[in-house]
């Protein structure tokens, strides 16, 4: 299984930008907060916390009312969650 490296920080940044786009729902704001936390934990080498925040973001994303936005967010989060977290 491929490892999650700093390269994935770009994916997290793109995801943060997508979640910040209008229209924003409460679910988008919650997912944004969790992705932001995951990014910080990844950079701080706190891999368990990063994984947890990605999972919480996935749960929040499931409630995003905009179908296209929800699908994009869920796809990226799914890809990130399928990586084995290693530095």
C-alpha beads as a LAMMPS data file, in Angstrom:
LAMMPS data file: protein, C-alpha beads

87 atoms
86 bonds

1 atom types
1 bond types

-500.0 500.0 xlo xhi
-500.0 500.0 ylo yhi
-500.0 500.0 zlo zhi

Masses

1 110.0

Atoms # bond

1 1 1 0.000 0.000 0.000
2 1 1 1.447 3.446 -0.864
3 1 1 2.397 5.709 2.026
4 1 1 0.844 9.095 2.707
5 1 1 3.616 11.635 2.218
6 1 1 3.963 15.377 2.122
7 1 1 2.829 15.175 -1.522
8 1 1 -0.675 14.520 -0.172
9 1 1 -0.565 17.896 1.567
10 1 1 -1.372 19.328 -1.879
11 1 1 -4.504 17.163 -2.015
12 1 1 -5.511 18.379 1.432
13 1 1 -4.954 21.991 0.338
14 1 1 -7.099 21.472 -2.761
15 1 1 -9.777 19.881 -0.605
16 1 1 -9.690 22.863 1.769
17 1 1 -10.163 25.214 -1.195
18 1 1 -13.087 23.177 -2.504
19 1 1 -14.777 23.130 0.904
20 1 1 -14.311 26.905 1.264
21 1 1 -16.112 27.639 -2.039
22 1 1 -19.613 29.027 -1.948
23 1 1 -22.213 27.860 -1.282
24 1 1 -21.044 26.729 2.114
25 1 1 -23.185 24.581 4.326
26 1 1 -22.663 23.653 7.950
27 1 1 -21.448 20.251 6.739
28 1 1 -18.833 21.979 4.525
29 1 1 -17.606 24.074 7.423
30 1 1 -17.361 20.994 9.661
31 1 1 -15.526 18.992 6.995
32 1 1 -13.190 21.961 6.379
33 1 1 -12.321 22.093 10.081
34 1 1 -11.531 18.364 10.157
35 1 1 -9.432 18.484 6.969
36 1 1 -7.525 21.445 8.381
37 1 1 -6.845 19.408 11.521
38 1 1 -5.743 16.404 9.463
39 1 1 -3.288 18.580 7.551
40 1 1 -1.777 19.952 10.752
41 1 1 -1.492 16.490 12.273
42 1 1 0.105 15.099 9.117
43 1 1 2.736 17.844 9.133
44 1 1 3.284 17.270 12.857
45 1 1 3.785 13.516 12.323
46 1 1 0.716 12.681 14.425
47 1 1 -0.593 10.046 12.061
48 1 1 -3.336 8.564 14.230
49 1 1 -4.863 11.982 14.762
50 1 1 -4.561 12.732 11.045
51 1 1 -6.443 9.523 10.191
52 1 1 -9.149 10.328 12.754
53 1 1 -9.674 13.822 11.348
54 1 1 -9.919 12.461 7.802
55 1 1 -12.595 10.028 8.981
56 1 1 -14.491 12.820 10.765
57 1 1 -14.262 14.929 7.605
58 1 1 -15.677 12.009 5.589
59 1 1 -18.632 11.755 7.966
60 1 1 -19.288 15.508 7.729
61 1 1 -18.925 15.448 3.938
62 1 1 -21.698 12.878 3.681
63 1 1 -24.110 15.664 4.732
64 1 1 -23.009 18.253 2.125
65 1 1 -26.218 19.180 0.281
66 1 1 -24.555 19.980 -3.074
67 1 1 -24.287 16.596 -4.804
68 1 1 -21.359 17.455 -7.103
69 1 1 -19.342 19.047 -4.327
70 1 1 -20.104 16.134 -1.985
71 1 1 -18.965 13.615 -4.621
72 1 1 -15.663 15.453 -5.227
73 1 1 -14.939 15.771 -1.508
74 1 1 -15.830 12.143 -0.797
75 1 1 -13.623 10.948 -3.675
76 1 1 -10.545 12.803 -2.398
77 1 1 -11.167 11.785 1.201
78 1 1 -11.642 8.171 0.126
79 1 1 -8.307 8.217 -1.686
80 1 1 -6.554 9.706 1.339
81 1 1 -8.182 7.258 3.741
82 1 1 -7.097 4.304 1.595
83 1 1 -3.412 5.218 2.064
84 1 1 -1.388 3.708 4.852
85 1 1 -0.158 6.567 6.999
86 1 1 3.645 6.496 7.198
87 1 1 6.317 9.136 7.109

Bonds

1 1 1 2
2 1 2 3
3 1 3 4
4 1 4 5
5 1 5 6
6 1 6 7
7 1 7 8
8 1 8 9
9 1 9 10
10 1 10 11
11 1 11 12
12 1 12 13
13 1 13 14
14 1 14 15
15 1 15 16
16 1 16 17
17 1 17 18
18 1 18 19
19 1 19 20
20 1 20 21
21 1 21 22
22 1 22 23
23 1 23 24
24 1 24 25
25 1 25 26
26 1 26 27
27 1 27 28
28 1 28 29
29 1 29 30
30 1 30 31
31 1 31 32
32 1 32 33
33 1 33 34
34 1 34 35
35 1 35 36
36 1 36 37
37 1 37 38
38 1 38 39
39 1 39 40
40 1 40 41
41 1 41 42
42 1 42 43
43 1 43 44
44 1 44 45
45 1 45 46
46 1 46 47
47 1 47 48
48 1 48 49
49 1 49 50
50 1 50 51
51 1 51 52
52 1 52 53
53 1 53 54
54 1 54 55
55 1 55 56
56 1 56 57
57 1 57 58
58 1 58 59
59 1 59 60
60 1 60 61
61 1 61 62
62 1 62 63
63 1 63 64
64 1 64 65
65 1 65 66
66 1 66 67
67 1 67 68
68 1 68 69
69 1 69 70
70 1 70 71
71 1 71 72
72 1 72 73
73 1 73 74
74 1 74 75
75 1 75 76
76 1 76 77
77 1 77 78
78 1 78 79
79 1 79 80
80 1 80 81
81 1 81 82
82 1 82 83
83 1 83 84
84 1 84 85
85 1 85 86
86 1 86 87
